[in-house]
Amino acid sequence: MPLALVSPRPAALSFVQAAGVLLLAASLGACGSSGSKNVAQRGSYKVGAPYKIDGVTYTPQEEFNHVETGVASWYGPGFHGKSTANGERYDQAERTAAHRTLQMPSIVRVTNLDNGMSTVVRINDRGPFARSRIIDLSRTAAQELDIVRNGTGRVRLEQLSAESMAVKDVAVGGGGAAEQNAAVAQVASGQRRAPPQAPVQVAASAQPVAAQQPAVQAVWPTNPREPAVEAAPANGGTTIASLAAGSQPLAAANGFYVQTGSFSTAENAERQRGAVRSYGLSEISQGSAAGREVYRVRLGPYSTSDAAGIVADRLKRSGYGDARVVSD
């Protein structure tokens, strides 16, 4: 796939935006099956109800002018082919991304603030849930920003309002990824006008979003347990363990692990170990709880809490809600 254009000069920004949008449409439109054996997936539009991860409450809402600056990470191995939060199949070769609160789908331009490279992505997933990250990019999008090797990068998110309204219109009508990205291309080329913005009425959302609600709502507990901080998939996947600027690893004698479950029988533990094997090197450790012998399924070890955190994040989004970082 062609790489996104670098835009070191502000004067070239509009050209890069248009080029990035067209690249997105060309790439994803050709991949409309999203790995489902050439059967196009039916589209859906989702805002969603508030949800809680590691003691933090996130409130999704419909926006069309979202701007945000922070750290981006990426995901690929270990999650490829699994369901995203809006029901699509994740394909690490497509230009997609995960965001904690933006509606799905929506279109966002992401610019690497360290090198000026820019790409356009379609939001179709939730995450990342580490406090130091604001967006999780597909592998291809991360390559186009040149952050695969380091694992993270300082970025600016700028939602493309006309394109986001267009994909909403298509998704509400049942149009899948291919139709959505065709609409994006039409907006970028001037062949399609974005539909008028209207108040969101989405069944998946518990309550209507208030007009003056902040762009991102994250309610932190008073004394929260520090949640997992992102980093690397293991088991042969590309290592993306990288500390964000200024972060410090916690001290641990024998490293960090991701515990996915605790079981009363070795047989049940072994079944889960087999299920999570693709996420990294796994083991079963024996221990005791409330006077009873238990079998704990763990992945690792990882040298930093950041490295263990990305694996825990992936597992949670795959349905393993009890996944957490522990130190040995």
Phi, psi and omega in degrees: 000143180291147179277155179292154181284146176272136183236078182285344184244133180304328182297335182269003189298315182296324178294317180296320179300310181298318180296319180296319179297317180294321176298318178301311183295317181296317183290307186284329177298325178286342183250034186298341180284344180050044175077016183257041175057048174066016174259115184296138179274142177285137183281160175214153179245130186218130168259303174098156178277161174304146180219162187235129177229125177051042177081001181251129178263127178249137181244098178297149176204159179280127177223160176226000181222038184286132176229136184205145178234136181176210184252132175258146170235182180218160178220151183197272180304138180092343180236348182302130178089351179273167184286139173270177185294338179259013174093356176282171174265127180290130177234113185293349178273349180270165178266082180230174180200163176249135176226150187285331188226342181294149178296156179240123001273158167210162186245131185227134169270132180243125181241128176285115184287346180271334182229356178080358180288146187223148174212163180243133184232160176252124180282122178220016184209165177256149180127182352281160186252013168277140186294339184271003183242151179240342180206146177244116186265153170292165182300316180297316178297320179295323177297321182289341175260358180061048176239008182296314184296314181282336179091332180219167177197151177282125187224164172238129177260133176226110180290136177269107191294312182297317180294322180293321177293325181293316181290330174299312182302317181291315183295320178300327178277003177094006180284133182276197186302317182296315180293322179298315183285334172295321178295322177299316179297322180293321177295316182297328182268359180083007181275349182222136174263141178293142177294156179298142180287132180229158178302138183287136174227089185240126185297330183291341182271135183293322182220153174298148181277131179293143185296328183261016181294143179300157183302318180226126176249121174227115184264110183274137174290163183297313178231074187287153167287128184300119184286166177302140178250138192299152165185232209256142166286149183242203178059049176089352178287165179295126182288128178234021178289116181205128181285142173291156182305125176089351180279154182234134177290149175283152181278135176209141186291318186238019176096187184241149179231160170250114178268125183258343180181162178229128189231154180275344179234147179294329181296315179294321178296319181294325178296317179290324178303318178295326182289329183257007185302328183290347182272351179154180179296123186244158179206163174242123179246139179269146178200193179223148178212127182054037177079007181241149178284134179230159179239117184256131177267126184225149172248143178136196006277160175241147187283338180226161176294330177298315182297316178293327185296320180296321179295318178299319179299314180298317182297319179298320181284347176266001177110358179266079187293342181271359182299131180208156180275133176229153175250143184265000000 
